[in-house]
Amino acid sequence: MGRGRQKAKQTKVARELKYYSPGTDYRALEQELTSLSHNDSVHRGSTALDTDEDDAGRWGRWADDEDDQR
C-alpha cells in the first residue's frame, strides 16, 4: 500500500475511534458505584461521619502548614 492510502486509512480509523461513543448502561454503573461505596464502609467498619473526621485529621496537618507560611 502506498503512503497516501496508508495515511488515509490511519486517519479514518483515528476519526472512528475519536467519535465512537458506546451506549452507557446507567443502571449497571449505579449498581457498581453503590456496591463500591457499600463495600468500602463495610470493610472499614465506619460511617460517613467517621470518614469525615478521618479526613479532617489526615488533611489538617497540611492546612496548619499553609497557615504558618502566611
N, CA, C and O atoms as CSV, one atom per row, in Angstrom:
chain,resi,resn,atom,element,x,y,z
A,1,MET,N,N,0.849,-1.173,0.000
A,1,MET,CA,C,0.000,0.000,0.000
A,1,MET,C,C,0.898,1.241,0.000
A,1,MET,O,O,1.904,1.283,0.708
A,2,GLY,N,N,0.539,2.224,-0.777
A,2,GLY,CA,C,1.312,3.464,-0.827
A,2,GLY,C,C,1.107,4.287,0.435
A,2,GLY,O,O,0.165,4.065,1.196
A,3,ARG,N,N,1.997,5.233,0.639
A,3,ARG,CA,C,1.959,6.056,1.853
A,3,ARG,C,C,0.663,6.862,1.949
A,3,ARG,O,O,0.128,7.038,3.044
A,4,GLY,N,N,0.163,7.343,0.837
A,4,GLY,CA,C,-1.073,8.132,0.841
A,4,GLY,C,C,-2.274,7.305,1.288
A,4,GLY,O,O,-3.079,7.753,2.104
A,5,ARG,N,N,-2.385,6.104,0.751
A,5,ARG,CA,C,-3.502,5.235,1.137
A,5,ARG,C,C,-3.378,4.792,2.581
A,5,ARG,O,O,-4.376,4.700,3.296
A,6,GLN,N,N,-2.149,4.516,3.014
A,6,GLN,CA,C,-1.924,4.078,4.394
A,6,GLN,C,C,-2.306,5.201,5.373
A,6,GLN,O,O,-2.955,4.957,6.390
A,7,LYS,N,N,-1.897,6.417,5.050
A,7,LYS,CA,C,-2.219,7.549,5.920
A,7,LYS,C,C,-3.727,7.793,5.943
A,7,LYS,O,O,-4.291,8.084,6.997
A,8,ALA,N,N,-4.373,7.676,4.800
A,8,ALA,CA,C,-5.820,7.870,4.729
A,8,ALA,C,C,-6.546,6.833,5.590
A,8,ALA,O,O,-7.521,7.148,6.273
A,9,LYS,N,N,-6.056,5.597,5.544
A,9,LYS,CA,C,-6.671,4.537,6.345
A,9,LYS,C,C,-6.469,4.811,7.841
A,9,LYS,O,O,-7.394,4.640,8.634
A,10,GLN,N,N,-5.254,5.236,8.225
A,10,GLN,CA,C,-4.988,5.548,9.628
A,10,GLN,C,C,-5.851,6.721,10.097
A,10,GLN,O,O,-6.349,6.721,11.223
A,11,THR,N,N,-6.024,7.717,9.229
A,11,THR,CA,C,-6.854,8.869,9.565
A,11,THR,C,C,-8.301,8.439,9.762
A,11,THR,O,O,-8.974,8.902,10.683
A,12,LYS,N,N,-8.773,7.556,8.899
A,12,LYS,CA,C,-10.147,7.069,9.001
A,12,LYS,C,C,-10.344,6.316,10.312
A,12,LYS,O,O,-11.341,6.535,11.001
A,13,VAL,N,N,-9.416,5.437,10.666
A,13,VAL,CA,C,-9.514,4.666,11.900
A,13,VAL,C,C,-9.453,5.602,13.112
A,13,VAL,O,O,-10.217,5.437,14.063
A,14,ALA,N,N,-8.552,6.576,13.078
A,14,ALA,CA,C,-8.424,7.522,14.193
A,14,ALA,C,C,-9.708,8.315,14.368
A,14,ALA,O,O,-10.151,8.537,15.495
A,15,ARG,N,N,-10.309,8.741,13.271
A,15,ARG,CA,C,-11.557,9.505,13.343
A,15,ARG,C,C,-12.685,8.646,13.909
A,15,ARG,O,O,-13.492,9.126,14.705
A,16,GLU,N,N,-12.744,7.381,13.500
A,16,GLU,CA,C,-13.771,6.480,14.037
A,16,GLU,C,C,-13.597,6.290,15.535
A,16,GLU,O,O,-14.578,6.279,16.278
A,17,LEU,N,N,-12.370,6.143,15.978
A,17,LEU,CA,C,-12.123,5.977,17.416
A,17,LEU,C,C,-12.444,7.247,18.194
A,17,LEU,O,O,-12.978,7.189,19.302
A,18,LYS,N,N,-12.116,8.392,17.608
A,18,LYS,CA,C,-12.339,9.666,18.294
A,18,LYS,C,C,-13.825,9.924,18.519
A,18,LYS,O,O,-14.221,10.389,19.588
A,19,TYR,N,N,-14.626,9.630,17.541
A,19,TYR,CA,C,-16.051,9.943,17.638
A,19,TYR,C,C,-16.910,8.753,18.050
A,19,TYR,O,O,-18.138,8.838,18.036
A,20,TYR,N,N,-16.272,7.648,18.415
A,20,TYR,CA,C,-17.012,6.470,18.848
A,20,TYR,C,C,-17.552,6.718,20.245
A,20,TYR,O,O,-16.801,7.091,21.147
A,21,SER,N,N,-18.835,6.516,20.426
A,21,SER,CA,C,-19.397,6.667,21.764
A,21,SER,C,C,-20.365,5.515,22.016
A,21,SER,O,O,-21.496,5.523,21.530
A,22,PRO,N,N,-19.911,4.532,22.778
A,22,PRO,CA,C,-20.767,3.382,23.047
A,22,PRO,C,C,-21.924,3.787,23.959
A,22,PRO,O,O,-21.848,4.788,24.671
A,23,GLY,N,N,-22.975,3.009,23.927
A,23,GLY,CA,C,-24.110,3.268,24.804
A,23,GLY,C,C,-23.709,3.065,26.261
A,23,GLY,O,O,-22.898,2.195,26.578
A,24,THR,N,N,-24.276,3.864,27.128
A,24,THR,CA,C,-23.943,3.777,28.547
A,24,THR,C,C,-25.073,3.098,29.294
A,24,THR,O,O,-26.236,3.485,29.176
A,25,ASP,N,N,-24.721,2.083,30.063
A,25,ASP,CA,C,-25.699,1.379,30.885
A,25,ASP,C,C,-25.682,2.016,32.276
A,25,ASP,O,O,-24.885,1.634,33.134
A,26,TYR,N,N,-26.569,2.988,32.488
A,26,TYR,CA,C,-26.564,3.746,33.734
A,26,TYR,C,C,-26.967,2.893,34.933
A,26,TYR,O,O,-26.513,3.145,36.049
A,27,ARG,N,N,-27.799,1.904,34.721
A,27,ARG,CA,C,-28.194,1.020,35.840
A,27,ARG,C,C,-26.995,0.214,36.336
A,27,ARG,O,O,-26.791,0.080,37.542
A,28,ALA,N,N,-26.212,-0.315,35.419
A,28,ALA,CA,C,-25.030,-1.076,35.813
A,28,ALA,C,C,-24.025,-0.167,36.515
A,28,ALA,O,O,-23.392,-0.571,37.491
A,29,LEU,N,N,-23.881,1.043,36.024
A,29,LEU,CA,C,-22.980,1.999,36.658
A,29,LEU,C,C,-23.445,2.331,38.069
A,29,LEU,O,O,-22.641,2.376,38.999
A,30,GLU,N,N,-24.731,2.562,38.224
A,30,GLU,CA,C,-25.285,2.864,39.552
A,30,GLU,C,C,-25.057,1.694,40.509
A,30,GLU,O,O,-24.678,1.899,41.662
A,31,GLN,N,N,-25.284,0.478,40.038
A,31,GLN,CA,C,-25.074,-0.690,40.892
A,31,GLN,C,C,-23.613,-0.831,41.271
A,31,GLN,O,O,-23.303,-1.163,42.416
A,32,GLU,N,N,-22.719,-0.589,40.343
A,32,GLU,CA,C,-21.298,-0.706,40.630
A,32,GLU,C,C,-20.858,0.339,41.651
A,32,GLU,O,O,-20.128,0.028,42.592
A,33,LEU,N,N,-21.304,1.571,41.461
A,33,LEU,CA,C,-20.929,2.627,42.397
A,33,LEU,C,C,-21.541,2.403,43.775
A,33,LEU,O,O,-20.897,2.664,44.791
A,34,THR,N,N,-22.772,1.924,43.813
A,34,THR,CA,C,-23.428,1.663,45.085
A,34,THR,C,C,-22.732,0.526,45.818
A,34,THR,O,O,-22.539,0.593,47.032
A,35,SER,N,N,-22.356,-0.517,45.085
A,35,SER,CA,C,-21.699,-1.648,45.737
A,35,SER,C,C,-20.303,-1.261,46.212
A,35,SER,O,O,-19.852,-1.751,47.247
A,36,LEU,N,N,-19.609,-0.392,45.480
A,36,LEU,CA,C,-18.287,0.049,45.901
A,36,LEU,C,C,-18.367,0.861,47.183
A,36,LEU,O,O,-17.578,0.640,48.102
A,37,SER,N,N,-19.302,1.792,47.261
A,37,SER,CA,C,-19.406,2.614,48.463
A,37,SER,C,C,-19.894,1.768,49.633
A,37,SER,O,O,-19.481,1.996,50.770
A,38,HIS,N,N,-20.758,0.803,49.376
A,38,HIS,CA,C,-21.244,-0.076,50.446
A,38,HIS,C,C,-20.113,-0.969,50.946
A,38,HIS,O,O,-19.936,-1.121,52.155
A,39,ASN,N,N,-19.356,-1.552,50.041
A,39,ASN,CA,C,-18.250,-2.422,50.437
A,39,ASN,C,C,-17.166,-1.655,51.179
A,39,ASN,O,O,-16.560,-2.188,52.108
A,40,ASP,N,N,-16.918,-0.429,50.788
A,40,ASP,CA,C,-15.890,0.379,51.440
A,40,ASP,C,C,-16.258,0.625,52.902
A,40,ASP,O,O,-15.410,0.489,53.784
A,41,SER,N,N,-17.505,0.983,53.163
A,41,SER,CA,C,-17.892,1.262,54.543
A,41,SER,C,C,-17.985,-0.025,55.358
A,41,SER,O,O,-17.736,-0.006,56.563
A,42,VAL,N,N,-18.337,-1.133,54.728
A,42,VAL,CA,C,-18.417,-2.404,55.445
A,42,VAL,C,C,-17.017,-2.871,55.833
A,42,VAL,O,O,-16.798,-3.330,56.954
A,43,HIS,N,N,-16.068,-2.751,54.897
A,43,HIS,CA,C,-14.711,-3.206,55.187
A,43,HIS,C,C,-14.034,-2.328,56.232
A,43,HIS,O,O,-13.281,-2.830,57.067
A,44,ARG,N,N,-14.288,-1.051,56.195
A,44,ARG,CA,C,-13.655,-0.153,57.141
A,44,ARG,C,C,-14.393,-0.153,58.468
A,44,ARG,O,O,-13.820,0.211,59.495
A,45,GLY,N,N,-15.655,-0.557,58.461
A,45,GLY,CA,C,-16.430,-0.551,59.693
A,45,GLY,C,C,-16.696,0.852,60.190
A,45,GLY,O,O,-16.763,1.082,61.397
A,46,SER,N,N,-16.846,1.788,59.277
A,46,SER,CA,C,-17.043,3.169,59.677
A,46,SER,C,C,-18.308,3.719,59.057
A,46,SER,O,O,-18.889,3.124,58.149
A,47,THR,N,N,-18.718,4.852,59.558
A,47,THR,CA,C,-19.854,5.555,58.989
A,47,THR,C,C,-19.334,6.760,58.234
A,47,THR,O,O,-18.134,7.035,58.247
A,48,ALA,N,N,-20.213,7.469,57.586
A,48,ALA,CA,C,-19.793,8.658,56.837
A,48,ALA,C,C,-19.207,9.700,57.780
A,48,ALA,O,O,-18.275,10.416,57.411
A,49,LEU,N,N,-19.746,9.793,58.997
A,49,LEU,CA,C,-19.240,10.761,59.962
A,49,LEU,C,C,-17.801,10.431,60.345
A,49,LEU,O,O,-16.963,11.326,60.442
A,50,ASP,N,N,-17.515,9.152,60.562
A,50,ASP,CA,C,-16.158,8.742,60.904
A,50,ASP,C,C,-15.194,9.079,59.769
A,50,ASP,O,O,-14.063,9.500,60.014
A,51,THR,N,N,-15.636,8.896,58.547
A,51,THR,CA,C,-14.791,9.180,57.396
A,51,THR,C,C,-14.450,10.661,57.344
A,51,THR,O,O,-13.306,11.027,57.073
A,52,ASP,N,N,-15.445,11.523,57.605
A,52,ASP,CA,C,-15.188,12.959,57.605
A,52,ASP,C,C,-14.177,13.330,58.672
A,52,ASP,O,O,-13.300,14.160,58.433
A,53,GLU,N,N,-14.287,12.732,59.834
A,53,GLU,CA,C,-13.350,13.030,60.906
A,53,GLU,C,C,-11.950,12.542,60.544
A,53,GLU,O,O,-10.961,13.214,60.837
A,54,ASP,N,N,-11.865,11.375,59.909
A,54,ASP,CA,C,-10.567,10.857,59.482
A,54,ASP,C,C,-9.924,11.798,58.465
A,54,ASP,O,O,-8.726,12.070,58.537
A,55,ASP,N,N,-10.726,12.296,57.513
A,55,ASP,CA,C,-10.195,13.205,56.503
A,55,ASP,C,C,-9.711,14.495,57.139
A,55,ASP,O,O,-8.671,15.024,56.746
A,56,ALA,N,N,-10.442,15.006,58.105
A,56,ALA,CA,C,-10.028,16.247,58.759
A,56,ALA,C,C,-8.688,16.050,59.458
A,56,ALA,O,O,-7.826,16.928,59.406
A,57,GLY,N,N,-8.509,14.926,60.099
A,57,GLY,CA,C,-7.245,14.662,60.770
A,57,GLY,C,C,-6.115,14.455,59.782
A,57,GLY,O,O,-4.990,14.901,60.009
A,58,ARG,N,N,-6.416,13.779,58.691
A,58,ARG,CA,C,-5.401,13.476,57.700
A,58,ARG,C,C,-4.940,14.738,56.975
A,58,ARG,O,O,-3.748,14.906,56.720
A,59,TRP,N,N,-5.872,15.618,56.643
A,59,TRP,CA,C,-5.535,16.806,55.867
A,59,TRP,C,C,-5.240,18.010,56.763
A,59,TRP,O,O,-4.752,19.036,56.290
A,60,GLY,N,N,-5.529,17.885,58.008
A,60,GLY,CA,C,-5.348,19.008,58.920
A,60,GLY,C,C,-3.910,19.469,59.035
A,60,GLY,O,O,-3.657,20.664,59.188
A,61,ARG,N,N,-2.973,18.557,58.967
A,61,ARG,CA,C,-1.584,18.976,59.134
A,61,ARG,C,C,-1.112,19.839,57.972
A,61,ARG,O,O,-0.265,20.712,58.162
A,62,TRP,N,N,-1.651,19.610,56.750
A,62,TRP,CA,C,-1.288,20.462,55.624
A,62,TRP,C,C,-1.959,21.825,55.747
A,62,TRP,O,O,-1.373,22.840,55.372
A,63,ALA,N,N,-3.154,21.855,56.256
A,63,ALA,CA,C,-3.833,23.133,56.456
A,63,ALA,C,C,-3.060,23.969,57.471
A,63,ALA,O,O,-2.933,25.181,57.302
A,64,ASP,N,N,-2.545,23.340,58.519
A,64,ASP,CA,C,-1.749,24.048,59.515
A,64,ASP,C,C,-0.469,24.583,58.893
A,64,ASP,O,O,-0.058,25.702,59.204
A,65,ASP,N,N,0.167,23.812,58.026
A,65,ASP,CA,C,1.394,24.251,57.358
A,65,ASP,C,C,1.139,25.483,56.493
A,65,ASP,O,O,1.960,26.400,56.462
A,66,GLU,N,N,0.000,25.510,55.789
A,66,GLU,CA,C,-0.318,26.662,54.945
A,66,GLU,C,C,-0.537,27.902,55.796
A,66,GLU,O,O,-0.126,28.993,55.401
A,67,ASP,N,N,-1.177,27.764,56.959
A,67,ASP,CA,C,-1.418,28.898,57.825
A,67,ASP,C,C,-0.093,29.452,58.355
A,67,ASP,O,O,0.043,30.664,58.523
A,68,ASP,N,N,0.869,28.590,58.616
A,68,ASP,CA,C,2.164,29.025,59.143
A,68,ASP,C,C,2.961,29.800,58.110
A,68,ASP,O,O,3.770,30.658,58.464
A,69,GLN,N,N,2.737,29.504,56.823
A,69,GLN,CA,C,3.512,30.141,55.767
A,69,GLN,C,C,3.047,31.557,55.482
A,69,GLN,O,O,3.794,32.331,54.884
A,70,ARG,N,N,1.866,31.915,55.881
A,70,ARG,CA,C,1.310,33.247,55.558
A,70,ARG,C,C,1.814,34.293,56.486
A,70,ARG,O,O,1.448,35.461,56.356
